[in-house]
Amino acid sequence: MATIEFRHAVGKVYFDAGMTEDGKLIRKSKSYRNIAEGATADNLYIALTQLAQLSEYPLIGAERQEIADIMN
């Protein structure tokens, strides 16, 4: 039977950095490593939005990226 083994997670926030001359959105991002496996969605959202307030750009959104191994 296969199992999934957590390796690490990254929290990522996206910012609106303005527009290009063509009218396209300039999106910047910042990654925060070493997110705990058991971090709840609410706690992670609060932490990432608080960290995003340190940026000069407005927050667009946040996500969690998780890396795991599938073991047999």
Secondary structure as UniProt FT lines:
FT   STRAND          3..19
FT   TURN            21..22
FT   STRAND          25..32
FT   TURN            37..38
FT   HELIX           41..52
FT   TURN            53..54
FT   STRAND          59..71
//
